[in-house]
Amino acid sequence: MSLRISKFILSKNLKTALYVHATLAFGLFLINTPSLIGGTASLSHVIRISIIFFIFGFSLHTGNQAYNEYLELKFSWIKQLRKRLFWSLTLFVVVNLSITTFLHFWLNIYFGGKMLWPWELWSSPMFLKNGTGTLLISLFMSLIFQCISFFTEWKTTFVEKEKLKTQHMESQLTAMKNQLNPHFLFNSLNVLSELVHEDADLSEMFIQKLSHIYRYILAVQDKPLIELSEELKICEDYIFLQKIRFEERLIVDIHIDPEELNTKLPPLCLQLLLENAMKHNQMTKKTPLKIEVIINNDHLIVRNNMTKKNEKAISMGLGLQNIDKRYTMLNDKGINTFSDQESFEVHLPLIKEKQFSSLVS
């Protein structure tokens, strides 16, 4: 907290507070000019009142702004409303009462010539008269800070949600284009044409799995998140189709704890990573493509061995960027990739039920 306050003191907010309260103090001095001219008040008295007014105003302004900026880092108005209200009220009382007491303590010594302990000071006529009014002014200033903070966060959250909707629609459209592209359809129909003459039952199952994939794509196009269990089901269908095509050249191992199946992720992310691994690596009986899907530290990890094709395939960078943007818009956590000469892996953050509720609220 002290580091944050020190940064605040050196920021533009300090300059603003200086200008505002110096202007108000000068205005107070001008208001008392007729009293100076009329001889009802001395110049030293007016200057002293103006300086005291500036010190109180600037100190309380700085204190309220400092703890408000600290709360901005700790508690969200949208996601942690109760905590934000509790700590706003608590820090308001602590900060403002401390500043007011401290200033009255030194004023009492300077002008009254005696030192009073805080509990003695709080019951003194001077504190009851001036301190109460000061705290009311501070309350008004604090309410302004809190209102500005709330509406700023609300506006930012609203804009981010709109961006998320747009990004989601674009990413879903991209995913649909990837699945509806002529290559995928041509390869699937080519495999099917061979199966029809060899195994009628397997051909029927192939058609059912293919239809499941397209129905799933249409069903999730308006959903920002889907349960991992649903994503795994459609990936099993996708793997089934690819296993018929590549046979023993493709090995996919999925090891997921059943307790993790209710976690969520953006739809079609896992399927897209499986597709990219197949697209960018050659598969032979001697060196099959091995894909492993596991969960570790709340991340879904997709790992494959590196058997790069000799010819250049279309870069998977755009696909990974698409997934990363979707995650960043959802919870500010992007995906992570790791690679070496032997393997490549992607880590997708999994979103828990509580996180999902806060995202859609």
Phi, psi and omega in degrees: 000317182298324178295318180295318180294320180296323176294321179298318183299330180268003185269180180293336180298327178295316179298318179299314179298321178298312181298314183298309186281335172293320178295317179295320179295320178293323177297320177297322178297317180295323179298326181272002179302316178302325178293326176293315181295321181282350178082009181276348179218146180271158180298319181297323180294316181294318178297318180297316179297319180295318179295317179297318178300318180295315182298314180296311183297314182294317182297314181290321177300312181296317180298314180295318179294323182294311182289333177292320178292326176296317179294331177301324181280334188264318189226134179270138175297323186281316187263338184226056187299313183297314179296321181295317179294317181298311182287332175296314180293316182297312181290328176300311181296313183295309185294310185289321178293322179295313181296314181296317179296316181299314181292319177293329178300313181284326176296321180294323177291317186290316185262328183268339178077012178219156182256129177243138175289157184309315181292334174283323182294321183295335180263000181284149180302321182297317182290317181297327181280307184274322183294321179297315178296322179297317180295324177294319177296319178297320178299318179296317179296318181295321178298322178297313179301315183292321179295316178299317180298315181297310183290329175295314179293320179298316179296317179298317179296319180296315179296319180296321178295321178294320177296321179298317178299316180296315180296321180296315179298319179294318181291321178294322177296319178297317180297320178294321178296321179297321182280331181268007182292152185301327182295313180297313181294318180296314180297320179295315180292327178295316177296319181297320181297329178282325181291325184305322183275346185255317186210103184294319181295317178294326178296319178296317178295322179299316180296320180296316179295319179296319179293325177300318181298313182290325176294321179296316179302316180290325184289328186260006186295339180253009183253127178287330182223154178220151178293146180300325180300320179291319179295322179293323179299313182289330177291327175296320175296318180295318179295322178303314179297317183289328178293325176294323181284313187261345179056230185285000177283349180235127178233122180235122178243123179242119180236097183237129176292130180306332180292342182266358187290341180269000173290166188234158176204161177300138184296147175074003179293312181296316180298321180295322179291322176297316180297319180295321179299320179288326183290325189257006180229142177278149183232119176229166178295327182284320179233078181290157174278124180247120180244131180238134179238118181221174175238134177209127179054049177062027177232136172273120185252125176247115185236137176220152175286155184266111174227063189301144177288153177290318178279155183278125174266167178297133185301141177272004182301318181296322179296316178293322177298320179299313180296318181298319179295320180297319178292317181298320179292331183281309187217020177065011178243116179275183178272163177236141177237145179223137181210152171215195183289342185253333185212163177222136180217151179236135179251118178255122177295134176266141185254123181283169183299318180295320178296320180297317180298321180289330181287322185269351181284000000 
